[in-house]
């Protein structure tokens, strides 16, 4: 991980600092440190003291939590412009999951003390933080409801649609999820097994709904995937 000189422009796309003027952004970035993180590196580990607030400028980060039985769950994927690990810092505890770089990344972070000073000087930062935490809580509640009440096929469809919204890239004939994504990752996101996810995706591939490759997923018929997620009649495939 190589330190870089921070640039105030990197903060303009971060929701945490929305509404700050140029002078406030310049002050904010002076208290930060920017780093390059190589693909496969661990940014922080579950159980580490939560001492830094992180934001992603470029790349993709996977947040993975491991239970007492060793079973892993992919909590979410972090894309450019998103904060991560921040709620744990506010709570004064430990990081509840691992943060793993699934692509080469550029990240920026602040110490807990520096972030506290920024919030006191710029209340807008604190208000934005509450908004971020609230949105994350809503997302957790939605996924809990899905796991508790929906059959596995719908959960997998919801997960792929969320990832497409976060990191979808238009390609010829569909939408490609633009970062490495294995079937095991999807299983860990949806609370099911690799065997079940493989069976579901193979069925969808046969119907032309998705196309899979080596750690790659392309949604070929988004409307059909939405119909599965929302338990609607499925549209017929094109003739």
Backbone as CSV, one residue per row, in Angstrom:
resi,resn,N_x,N_y,N_z,CA_x,CA_y,CA_z,C_x,C_y,C_z
1,UNK,0.848,-1.182,0.000,0.000,0.000,0.000,0.893,1.244,0.000
2,UNK,0.767,2.048,-1.043,1.646,3.200,-1.203,0.884,4.492,-0.925
3,UNK,1.314,5.331,0.033,0.625,6.591,0.293,0.718,7.524,-0.905
4,UNK,-0.344,8.287,-1.137,-0.398,9.269,-2.206,-0.765,10.626,-1.639
5,UNK,-0.470,11.655,-2.390,-0.872,13.002,-1.977,-2.369,13.159,-2.205
6,UNK,-3.152,13.495,-1.170,-4.601,13.647,-1.347,-4.927,14.816,-2.269
7,UNK,-6.031,14.696,-2.981,-6.522,15.724,-3.895,-7.960,16.060,-3.486
8,UNK,-8.278,17.341,-3.234,-9.647,17.684,-2.813,-10.717,17.227,-3.786
9,UNK,-10.390,17.110,-5.079,-11.388,16.715,-6.058,-11.933,15.305,-5.805
10,UNK,-11.137,14.449,-5.129,-11.605,13.079,-4.906,-12.797,13.040,-3.953
11,UNK,-13.021,14.103,-3.192,-14.113,14.109,-2.222,-15.447,14.516,-2.828
12,UNK,-15.434,15.076,-4.023,-16.667,15.649,-4.569,-17.734,14.598,-4.840
13,UNK,-17.329,13.364,-5.081,-18.326,12.326,-5.338,-18.744,11.553,-4.108
14,UNK,-18.241,11.930,-2.926,-18.561,11.198,-1.699,-19.766,11.815,-0.999
15,UNK,-20.765,10.981,-0.707,-21.987,11.481,-0.063,-21.688,12.093,1.300
16,UNK,-20.662,11.581,1.997,-20.355,12.094,3.326,-20.024,13.582,3.299
17,UNK,-19.476,14.053,2.192,-19.039,15.447,2.117,-19.883,16.280,1.158
18,UNK,-21.059,15.771,0.807,-21.962,16.526,-0.053,-22.366,17.831,0.630
19,UNK,-22.377,18.919,-0.115,-22.798,20.210,0.416,-21.692,21.054,0.989
20,UNK,-20.469,20.526,1.056,-19.342,21.312,1.564,-18.776,22.197,0.457
21,UNK,-18.356,23.401,0.834,-17.758,24.290,-0.165,-16.288,23.921,-0.376
22,UNK,-15.636,24.638,-1.301,-14.268,24.298,-1.685,-13.301,24.405,-0.507
23,UNK,-13.488,25.424,0.332,-12.587,25.608,1.471,-12.729,24.453,2.465
24,UNK,-13.981,24.035,2.711,-14.206,22.929,3.641,-13.658,21.616,3.078
25,UNK,-13.794,21.405,1.779,-13.248,20.202,1.166,-11.722,20.184,1.263
26,UNK,-11.112,21.358,1.054,-9.652,21.430,1.156,-9.198,21.106,2.579
27,UNK,-9.929,21.614,3.566,-9.600,21.312,4.964,-9.778,19.821,5.254
28,UNK,-10.847,19.254,4.708,-11.142,17.848,4.942,-10.046,16.949,4.396
29,UNK,-9.586,17.256,3.197,-8.593,16.388,2.580,-7.219,16.535,3.224
30,UNK,-6.958,17.658,3.861,-5.665,17.834,4.531,-5.506,16.881,5.714
31,UNK,-6.631,16.442,6.279,-6.563,15.524,7.431,-6.670,14.064,7.012
32,UNK,-6.614,13.803,5.696,-6.794,12.444,5.172,-5.497,11.890,4.612
33,UNK,-5.511,10.592,4.387,-4.407,9.924,3.700,-4.994,9.032,2.623
34,UNK,-4.387,9.079,1.454,-4.837,8.287,0.316,-3.838,7.169,0.053
35,UNK,-4.359,5.991,-0.309,-3.488,4.843,-0.545,-3.947,4.035,-1.747
36,UNK,-2.980,3.434,-2.438,-3.287,2.416,-3.433,-3.340,1.057,-2.729
37,UNK,-4.335,0.273,-3.079,-4.505,-1.054,-2.481,-4.553,-2.070,-3.616
38,UNK,-3.659,-3.033,-3.592,-3.612,-4.026,-4.658,-4.742,-5.036,-4.522
39,UNK,-5.188,-5.532,-5.661,-6.211,-6.580,-5.682,-5.784,-7.749,-4.792
40,UNK,-6.702,-8.213,-3.950,-6.442,-9.322,-3.047,-5.977,-8.907,-1.670
41,UNK,-5.656,-7.618,-1.486,-5.169,-7.155,-0.188,-6.336,-6.961,0.784
42,UNK,-6.035,-7.074,2.077,-7.012,-6.831,3.133,-6.822,-5.418,3.659
43,UNK,-7.876,-4.620,3.617,-7.798,-3.237,4.085,-7.951,-3.187,5.598
44,UNK,-8.915,-3.925,6.131,-8.981,-4.161,7.576,-9.614,-5.518,7.807
45,UNK,-9.398,-6.068,8.996,-9.858,-7.416,9.320,-10.919,-7.384,10.413
46,UNK,-11.820,-8.337,10.350,-12.853,-8.484,11.372,-12.203,-8.615,12.741
47,UNK,-12.674,-7.811,13.702,-12.133,-7.845,15.053,-11.036,-6.841,15.311
48,UNK,-10.493,-6.207,14.239,-9.493,-5.156,14.443,-10.143,-3.939,15.100
49,UNK,-9.414,-3.192,15.947,-9.961,-1.936,16.476,-10.341,-1.003,15.331
50,UNK,-11.530,-0.420,15.424,-12.023,0.468,14.363,-11.463,1.874,14.601
51,UNK,-10.362,2.172,13.936,-9.667,3.441,14.157,-9.679,4.364,12.954
52,UNK,-10.093,3.854,11.781,-10.046,4.660,10.564,-11.382,4.615,9.832
53,UNK,-11.817,5.777,9.328,-12.984,5.882,8.447,-12.479,5.819,7.007
54,UNK,-12.997,4.894,6.225,-12.499,4.666,4.869,-13.511,5.127,3.823
55,UNK,-12.992,5.539,2.668,-13.810,5.824,1.499,-13.087,5.280,0.282
56,UNK,-13.857,4.806,-0.684,-13.276,4.236,-1.895,-13.356,5.253,-3.026
57,UNK,-12.212,5.504,-3.660,-12.152,6.432,-4.777,-12.240,5.690,-6.099
58,UNK,-11.578,4.543,-6.182,-11.590,3.753,-7.413,-11.410,2.283,-7.041
59,UNK,-12.005,1.395,-7.840,-11.870,-0.033,-7.582,-13.139,-0.627,-6.990
60,UNK,-12.984,-1.742,-6.289,-14.127,-2.430,-5.693,-13.649,-3.183,-4.458
61,UNK,-14.433,-3.084,-3.369,-14.097,-3.721,-2.096,-15.246,-4.623,-1.680
62,UNK,-14.908,-5.804,-1.188,-15.910,-6.755,-0.697,-15.853,-6.787,0.825
63,UNK,-17.009,-6.636,1.470,-17.113,-6.705,2.924,-17.638,-8.093,3.284
64,UNK,-16.818,-8.861,4.011,-17.129,-10.260,4.306,-17.087,-10.483,5.817
65,UNK,-18.164,-11.070,6.352,-18.236,-11.364,7.785,-18.181,-12.878,7.988
66,UNK,-17.405,-13.306,8.982,-17.257,-14.727,9.290,-17.906,-15.026,10.637
67,UNK,-18.787,-16.025,10.665,-19.465,-16.403,11.894,-18.593,-17.282,12.774
68,UNK,-19.089,-17.564,13.976,-18.341,-18.385,14.928,-18.094,-19.795,14.387
69,UNK,-18.964,-20.259,13.468,-18.815,-21.590,12.874,-17.918,-21.584,11.650
70,UNK,-17.364,-20.417,11.321,-16.481,-20.308,10.164,-17.193,-20.018,8.862
71,UNK,-18.519,-19.978,8.890,-19.270,-19.698,7.666,-19.167,-18.219,7.325
72,UNK,-18.958,-17.917,6.047,-18.782,-16.533,5.614,-20.047,-15.996,4.960
73,UNK,-20.238,-14.681,5.090,-21.349,-13.994,4.444,-20.810,-12.728,3.801
74,UNK,-21.103,-12.540,2.522,-20.751,-11.291,1.855,-21.797,-10.256,2.258
75,UNK,-21.384,-9.264,3.026,-22.316,-8.251,3.535,-22.713,-7.289,2.422
76,UNK,-21.735,-6.804,1.679,-22.012,-5.918,0.544,-20.731,-5.671,-0.221
77,UNK,-20.888,-5.121,-1.403,-19.769,-4.654,-2.195,-19.742,-3.132,-2.146
78,UNK,-18.538,-2.577,-2.020,-18.341,-1.135,-1.952,-17.797,-0.665,-3.296
79,UNK,-18.424,0.372,-3.854,-17.969,0.938,-5.115,-17.411,2.335,-4.926
80,UNK,-16.857,2.917,-5.977,-16.302,4.270,-5.899,-17.326,5.274,-5.368
81,UNK,-16.867,6.123,-4.445,-17.739,7.137,-3.854,-18.424,6.701,-2.585
82,UNK,-18.190,5.456,-2.130,-18.848,4.957,-0.929,-17.884,4.897,0.253
83,UNK,-18.436,5.121,1.450,-17.690,4.973,2.694,-17.811,3.527,3.180
84,UNK,-16.824,3.077,3.961,-16.926,1.754,4.591,-16.092,1.736,5.868
85,UNK,-16.568,0.933,6.824,-15.908,0.858,8.123,-16.190,2.027,9.029
86,UNK,-16.990,2.975,8.572,-17.183,4.234,9.312,-18.103,4.059,10.509
87,UNK,-19.180,3.273,10.351,-20.126,3.099,11.456,-19.434,2.499,12.673
88,UNK,-18.507,1.565,12.441,-17.792,0.942,13.558,-16.936,1.967,14.291
89,UNK,-16.368,2.917,13.559,-15.564,3.977,14.185,-16.452,4.853,15.060
90,UNK,-17.629,5.211,14.538,-18.556,6.046,15.314,-18.979,5.332,16.596
91,UNK,-19.103,4.015,16.528,-19.537,3.245,17.700,-18.392,2.997,18.676
92,UNK,-17.166,3.291,18.258,-16.019,3.097,19.136,-15.702,1.648,19.412
93,UNK,-15.985,0.779,18.440,-15.770,-0.648,18.655,-14.722,-1.237,17.740
94,UNK,-15.035,-2.419,17.189,-14.127,-3.106,16.271,-14.831,-3.253,14.928
95,UNK,-14.040,-3.488,13.894,-14.631,-3.734,12.578,-15.374,-5.068,12.614
96,UNK,-16.643,-5.092,12.183,-17.422,-6.329,12.280,-17.208,-7.295,11.124
97,UNK,-16.343,-6.923,10.160,-16.134,-7.761,8.983,-14.778,-7.430,8.371
98,UNK,-14.360,-8.271,7.431,-13.157,-7.999,6.649,-13.507,-7.098,5.471
99,UNK,-12.566,-6.246,5.068,-12.689,-5.458,3.844,-11.586,-5.910,2.900
100,UNK,-11.980,-6.526,1.785,-11.034,-7.133,0.857,-11.122,-6.445,-0.497
101,UNK,-9.993,-6.088,-1.070,-9.959,-5.474,-2.388,-10.144,-6.558,-3.450
102,UNK,-11.225,-6.458,-4.238,-11.448,-7.437,-5.300,-10.951,-6.916,-6.644
103,UNK,-10.418,-5.694,-6.642,-9.756,-5.097,-7.803,-8.710,-4.142,-7.258
104,UNK,-7.799,-3.692,-8.092,-6.874,-2.649,-7.654,-7.674,-1.420,-7.264
105,UNK,-7.368,-0.840,-6.098,-8.185,0.235,-5.537,-7.349,1.463,-5.194
106,UNK,-8.033,2.595,-5.155,-7.515,3.798,-4.517,-8.496,4.144,-3.405
107,UNK,-8.007,4.204,-2.175,-8.857,4.477,-1.014,-8.307,5.670,-0.249
108,UNK,-9.159,6.283,0.546,-8.767,7.417,1.374,-9.344,7.187,2.766
109,UNK,-8.610,7.608,3.805,-9.131,7.389,5.151,-8.774,8.543,6.081
110,UNK,-9.554,8.604,7.174,-9.373,9.603,8.229,-9.317,8.868,9.563
111,UNK,-8.547,9.389,10.486,-8.563,8.837,11.836,-9.875,9.207,12.512
112,UNK,-10.216,8.460,13.554,-11.446,8.752,14.295,-11.406,10.172,14.856
113,UNK,-10.246,10.585,15.375,-10.125,11.929,15.946,-10.320,12.985,14.879
114,UNK,-9.711,12.795,13.707,-9.834,13.775,12.628,-11.275,13.877,12.151
115,UNK,-11.967,12.732,12.038,-13.358,12.774,11.603,-14.236,13.468,12.640
116,UNK,-13.947,13.257,13.921,-14.707,13.948,14.964,-14.567,15.445,14.872
117,UNK,-13.357,15.918,14.616,-13.114,17.362,14.458,-13.873,17.894,13.244
118,UNK,-13.851,17.168,12.146,-14.554,17.607,10.943,-16.055,17.722,11.191
119,UNK,-16.606,16.780,11.928,-18.046,16.826,12.201,-18.408,18.002,13.095
120,UNK,-17.529,18.324,14.031,-17.791,19.472,14.896,-17.697,20.783,14.119
121,UNK,-16.752,20.880,13.227,-16.562,22.108,12.457,-17.575,22.245,11.324
122,UNK,-18.027,21.107,10.793,-18.942,21.113,9.646,-20.110,20.175,9.938
123,UNK,-21.168,20.666,10.586,-22.306,19.799,10.933,-22.900,19.061,9.736
124,UNK,-22.722,19.594,8.536,-23.233,18.917,7.347,-22.634,17.510,7.223
125,UNK,-21.380,17.340,7.636,-20.744,16.025,7.573,-21.475,15.046,8.498
126,UNK,-21.811,15.502,9.699,-22.535,14.640,10.641,-23.917,14.270,10.101
127,UNK,-24.600,15.255,9.487,-25.923,14.971,8.914,-25.818,13.976,7.767
128,UNK,-24.796,14.141,6.935,-24.594,13.198,5.839,-24.291,11.796,6.376
129,UNK,-23.515,11.722,7.463,-23.187,10.425,8.060,-24.451,9.717,8.538
130,UNK,-25.371,10.467,9.152,-26.633,9.867,9.596,-27.426,9.329,8.408
131,UNK,-27.408,10.065,7.308,-28.110,9.630,6.105,-27.508,8.325,5.580
132,UNK,-26.179,8.252,5.563,-25.503,7.045,5.078,-25.837,5.846,5.952
133,UNK,-25.742,6.030,7.272,-26.029,4.934,8.196,-27.487,4.490,8.062
134,UNK,-28.395,5.453,7.888,-29.805,5.114,7.715,-30.057,4.296,6.469
135,UNK,-29.407,4.660,5.374,-29.568,3.911,4.125,-29.017,2.496,4.266
136,UNK,-27.870,2.371,4.934,-27.299,1.043,5.132,-28.223,0.183,5.998
137,UNK,-28.829,0.792,7.011,-29.749,0.048,7.871,-30.949,-0.444,7.075
138,UNK,-31.477,0.408,6.201,-32.596,-0.002,5.353,-32.201,-1.178,4.463
139,UNK,-30.982,-1.123,3.939,-30.503,-2.215,3.082,-30.405,-3.519,3.865
140,UNK,-29.875,-3.437,5.098,-29.767,-4.634,5.932,-31.156,-5.202,6.228
141,UNK,-32.111,-4.322,6.537,-33.463,-4.780,6.840,-34.099,-5.459,5.623
142,UNK,-33.848,-4.895,4.425,-34.389,-5.482,3.205,-33.815,-6.874,2.976
143,UNK,-32.504,-7.020,3.154,-31.885,-8.327,2.940,-32.337,-9.333,3.996
144,UNK,-32.537,-8.878,5.237,-33.037,-9.774,6.283,-34.436,-10.262,5.939
145,UNK,-35.268,-9.347,5.439,-36.620,-9.752,5.036,-36.558,-10.766,3.897
146,UNK,-35.672,-10.532,2.938,-35.548,-11.462,1.819,-35.150,-12.859,2.300
147,UNK,-34.138,-12.913,3.174,-33.665,-14.211,3.667,-34.755,-14.911,4.475
148,UNK,-35.562,-14.128,5.211,-36.569,-14.706,6.110,-37.823,-15.143,5.375
149,UNK,-38.174,-14.487,4.262,-39.501,-14.701,3.673,-39.490,-15.157,2.218
150,UNK,-38.388,-14.992,1.500,-38.400,-15.274,0.067,-37.682,-16.577,-0.258
151,UNK,-38.154,-17.246,-1.287,-37.460,-18.449,-1.735,-36.111,-18.052,-2.348
152,UNK,-35.226,-19.022,-2.457,-33.836,-18.734,-2.833,-33.741,-18.089,-4.211
153,UNK,-34.532,-18.549,-5.166,-34.445,-18.008,-6.526,-34.685,-16.500,-6.538
154,UNK,-35.662,-16.042,-5.764,-35.932,-14.607,-5.704,-34.779,-13.874,-5.043
155,UNK,-34.183,-14.458,-3.996,-33.065,-13.802,-3.321,-31.880,-13.628,-4.263
156,UNK,-31.596,-14.649,-5.047,-30.483,-14.558,-5.994,-30.779,-13.481,-7.043
157,UNK,-32.009,-13.428,-7.532,-32.377,-12.402,-8.520,-32.217,-11.007,-7.933
158,UNK,-32.695,-10.804,-6.700,-32.534,-9.498,-6.038,-31.058,-9.138,-5.905
159,UNK,-30.231,-10.091,-5.514,-28.805,-9.811,-5.327,-28.158,-9.390,-6.631
160,UNK,-28.448,-10.083,-7.727,-27.857,-9.723,-9.016,-28.351,-8.360,-9.492
161,UNK,-29.604,-8.059,-9.263,-30.129,-6.758,-9.672,-29.489,-5.624,-8.864
162,UNK,-29.274,-5.846,-7.564,-28.596,-4.828,-6.752,-27.186,-4.583,-7.270
163,UNK,-26.475,-5.667,-7.570,-25.102,-5.525,-8.062,-25.093,-4.840,-9.424
164,UNK,-26.073,-5.129,-10.252,-26.151,-4.475,-11.565,-26.383,-2.977,-11.415
165,UNK,-27.215,-2.594,-10.432,-27.436,-1.160,-10.201,-26.158,-0.489,-9.690
166,UNK,-25.429,-1.190,-8.829,-24.215,-0.619,-8.238,-23.049,-0.598,-9.222
167,UNK,-22.922,-1.645,-10.021,-21.711,-1.797,-10.837,-22.022,-2.358,-12.214
168,UNK,-23.210,-2.046,-12.734,-23.576,-2.548,-14.049,-22.929,-1.741,-15.164
169,UNK,-22.490,-2.441,-16.188,-21.880,-1.794,-17.354,-22.590,-2.306,-18.597
170,UNK,-23.138,-1.373,-19.376,-23.846,-1.749,-20.590,-22.883,-2.401,-21.579
171,UNK,-23.243,-3.584,-22.033,-22.488,-4.272,-23.076,-23.489,-4.710,-24.137
172,UNK,-22.970,-5.172,-25.259,-23.861,-5.619,-26.319,-24.716,-6.786,-25.815
173,UNK,-26.013,-6.569,-25.807,-26.926,-7.637,-25.428,-27.141,-7.816,-23.947
174,UNK,-26.831,-6.799,-23.136,-27.113,-6.959,-21.718,-26.371,-6.003,-20.822
175,UNK,-26.325,-6.358,-19.532,-25.649,-5.562,-18.516,-24.653,-6.463,-17.803
176,UNK,-23.397,-6.083,-17.829,-22.348,-6.877,-17.190,-22.037,-6.317,-15.814
177,UNK,-21.974,-7.179,-14.807,-21.536,-6.774,-13.467,-20.020,-6.645,-13.526
178,UNK,-19.551,-5.418,-13.374,-18.195,-5.059,-13.790,-17.138,-5.269,-12.704
179,UNK,-17.130,-6.439,-12.093,-16.040,-6.821,-11.201,-16.114,-8.334,-11.000
180,UNK,-15.030,-8.969,-10.549,-15.047,-10.424,-10.386,-16.113,-10.855,-9.381
181,UNK,-16.962,-11.795,-9.790,-18.063,-12.261,-8.950,-18.213,-13.763,-9.158
182,UNK,-17.922,-14.534,-8.131,-18.036,-15.988,-8.240,-19.407,-16.451,-7.758
183,UNK,-19.729,-17.685,-8.087,-20.981,-18.264,-7.597,-20.949,-18.431,-6.079
184,UNK,-19.759,-18.665,-5.529,-19.631,-18.749,-4.079,-19.957,-17.397,-3.442
185,UNK,-19.509,-16.296,-4.075,-19.841,-14.956,-3.575,-21.350,-14.761,-3.528
186,UNK,-22.029,-15.166,-4.595,-23.490,-15.003,-4.651,-24.155,-15.851,-3.566
187,UNK,-23.638,-17.058,-3.351,-24.192,-17.907,-2.289,-24.041,-17.245,-0.929
188,UNK,-22.886,-16.633,-0.681,-22.639,-15.988,0.608,-23.458,-14.713,0.765
189,UNK,-23.843,-14.089,-0.327,-24.700,-12.904,-0.251,-26.139,-13.250,0.056
190,UNK,-26.564,-14.432,-0.346,-27.988,-14.774,-0.292,-28.322,-15.847,0.735
191,UNK,-27.347,-16.256,1.532,-27.614,-17.209,2.601,-27.994,-18.580,2.119
192,UNK,-27.324,-19.029,1.045,-27.623,-20.369,0.535,-26.311,-21.069,0.198
193,UNK,-26.396,-22.170,-0.540,-25.206,-22.965,-0.825,-24.722,-22.748,-2.250
194,UNK,-23.458,-23.080,-2.477,-22.894,-22.997,-3.821,-23.658,-23.901,-4.781
195,UNK,-24.024,-25.086,-4.325,-24.767,-26.015,-5.187,-26.079,-25.394,-5.648
196,UNK,-26.806,-24.757,-4.740,-28.102,-24.161,-5.079,-27.931,-23.019,-6.067
197,UNK,-26.949,-22.148,-5.824,-26.713,-21.034,-6.740,-26.313,-21.543,-8.114
198,UNK,-25.456,-22.550,-8.164,-25.033,-23.113,-9.452,-26.226,-23.673,-10.220
199,UNK,-27.122,-24.358,-9.509,-28.313,-24.917,-10.164,-29.205,-23.810,-10.728
200,UNK,-29.408,-22.746,-9.918,-30.263,-21.645,-10.348,-29.662,-20.931,-11.553
201,UNK,-28.384,-20.603,-11.487,-27.752,-19.862,-12.574,-27.671,-20.703,-13.845
202,UNK,-27.439,-21.988,-13.698,-27.411,-22.848,-14.880,-28.775,-22.861,-15.568
203,UNK,-29.846,-22.896,-14.774,-31.186,-22.829,-15.338,-31.447,-21.519,-16.046
204,UNK,-31.008,-20.424,-15.443,-31.194,-19.114,-16.070,-30.351,-18.973,-17.329
205,UNK,-29.162,-19.560,-17.329,-28.330,-19.516,-18.533,-29.025,-20.265,-19.678
206,UNK,-29.642,-21.397,-19.362,-30.347,-22.161,-20.388,-31.521,-21.371,-20.965
207,UNK,-32.113,-20.484,-20.139,-33.240,-19.659,-20.595,-32.782,-18.340,-21.215
208,UNK,-31.479,-18.101,-21.230,-30.968,-16.861,-21.810,-31.141,-15.645,-20.924
209,UNK,-31.398,-15.853,-19.631,-31.601,-14.727,-18.713,-30.267,-14.138,-18.281
210,UNK,-29.305,-14.992,-17.981,-27.966,-14.539,-17.614,-26.941,-15.335,-18.415
211,UNK,-25.731,-14.804,-18.418,-24.608,-15.513,-19.028,-23.445,-15.448,-18.049
212,UNK,-22.888,-16.589,-17.723,-21.803,-16.633,-16.759,-20.482,-16.968,-17.425
213,UNK,-19.422,-16.478,-16.822,-18.077,-16.799,-17.256,-17.237,-17.053,-16.033
214,UNK,-15.940,-16.980,-16.186,-15.046,-17.166,-15.040,-15.126,-15.933,-14.150
215,UNK,-15.837,-16.075,-13.020,-16.055,-14.979,-12.071,-16.652,-13.752,-12.765
216,UNK,-17.551,-13.990,-13.715,-18.191,-12.890,-14.437,-19.647,-13.235,-14.657
217,UNK,-20.543,-12.242,-14.498,-21.972,-12.450,-14.735,-22.482,-11.311,-15.606
218,UNK,-23.190,-11.672,-16.674,-23.855,-10.689,-17.532,-25.345,-11.002,-17.537
219,UNK,-26.146,-9.988,-17.265,-27.603,-10.150,-17.292,-28.064,-9.867,-18.722
220,UNK,-28.578,-10.892,-19.388,-28.996,-10.759,-20.781,-30.449,-10.323,-20.920
221,UNK,-31.285,-10.727,-19.970,-32.711,-10.360,-20.027,-33.097,-9.762,-18.668
222,UNK,-32.777,-8.473,-18.453,-33.064,-7.839,-17.158,-34.523,-7.915,-16.755
223,UNK,-35.448,-7.763,-17.716,-36.874,-7.784,-17.365,-37.286,-9.147,-16.820
224,UNK,-36.701,-10.192,-17.357,-37.012,-11.530,-16.847,-36.481,-11.701,-15.429
225,UNK,-35.306,-11.129,-15.150,-34.740,-11.232,-13.802,-35.577,-10.437,-12.809
226,UNK,-36.070,-9.259,-13.227,-36.966,-8.470,-12.375,-38.239,-9.257,-12.082
227,UNK,-38.774,-9.934,-13.092,-39.995,-10.726,-12.893,-39.774,-11.824,-11.861
228,UNK,-38.605,-12.452,-11.887,-38.291,-13.487,-10.892,-38.186,-12.863,-9.499
229,UNK,-37.480,-11.735,-9.415,-37.273,-11.079,-8.119,-38.586,-10.643,-7.494
230,UNK,-39.513,-10.160,-8.318,-40.781,-9.626,-7.801,-41.915,-10.647,-7.875
231,UNK,-41.610,-11.895,-8.276,-42.596,-12.968,-8.343,-43.735,-12.598,-9.302
232,UNK,-43.351,-12.101,-10.487,-44.303,-11.720,-11.530,-44.264,-12.765,-12.651
233,UNK,-45.288,-12.753,-13.521,-45.222,-13.666,-14.694,-43.983,-13.346,-15.514
234,UNK,-43.285,-14.362,-15.930,-42.043,-14.144,-16.642,-42.301,-13.853,-18.120
235,UNK,-41.628,-12.834,-18.653,-41.786,-12.554,-20.085,-41.185,-13.674,-20.911
236,UNK,-41.779,-13.902,-22.088,-41.261,-14.945,-22.961,-39.936,-14.526,-23.573
237,UNK,-39.027,-15.473,-23.790,-37.764,-15.118,-24.435,-38.001,-14.679,-25.866
238,UNK,-37.101,-13.850,-26.423,-37.275,-13.403,-27.808,-37.219,-14.596,-28.759
239,UNK,-38.009,-14.500,-29.809,-38.086,-15.593,-30.784,-36.768,-15.688,-31.572
